[in-house]
Amino acid sequence: MSRESFQNAIQELQTELIEMGEMVEQAIEQAVLSLKEKNVSIAKKVIADDILINRKRWDIEEKSLALIVTQQPVAGDLRKLISLLNIIVDLERMGDHAEGIAKITIMIGDMPHVKPLIDIPKMAQKTIDMLKRALSAFLTNDADEARQICKEDDEIDMLYEQVYRELLSFMIEDPKTITRATHLIWAAHNLERIADRITNICERVVFLVTGKMEYMDVSKY
């Protein structure tokens, strides 16, 4: 394989990575929409479509490993492929978290929410924004942007804590709300875990650019 063909193959893998990212973004958006509107049909589609995200991951992984084995890349090219392999694992896990939210929608069924959903959709919107930017930073080798995104994980953590405290107060005041409130806490926790996995992607971006693994302890910022 010529150098030009090799670079084209890497570019194609990056394009597939972005496609997988868009699939995950849609899964998050639709899962939270299903929760907000208590729409079981949307939830079931999110669950069914998770297999497509999984297949995309395995397809990208197979192609990436084939390039590593046959072309024996070094330096920046090898870091690019290693980073890509790690990122698709995190994307697949994010899809699993979105599926988890959809399953919560089904568990809730016709039960009314203990309160209008405000902060959980905010969490979803923020995580989707962070994910888009993290993948863009990967494509552009932007370590500074990756570090900035890691700082913003604190916003997700604060929203999660706010949701948790508020729902806990409902449970204390009225034990009849415990099941419904617990379901919403689980949903918020799934979003908090998605944001954590986005910081993993950002760590890979820094590795790609610097060649060093840098643990993004957001408490430092």
Secondary structure by P-SEA (a helix, b strand, c coil): ccaaaaaaaaaaaaaaaaaaaaaaaaaaaaaaaaaaaccaaaaaaaaaaaaaaaaaaaaaaaaaaaaaaaccccaaaaaaaaaaaaaaaaaaaaaaaaaaaaaaaaaaccccccccccaaaaaaaaaaaaaaaaaaaaaaccaaaaaaaaaaaaaaaaaaaaaaaaaaaaaaacccaaaaaaaaaaaaaaaaaaaaaaaaaaaaaaaaacccccccccccc
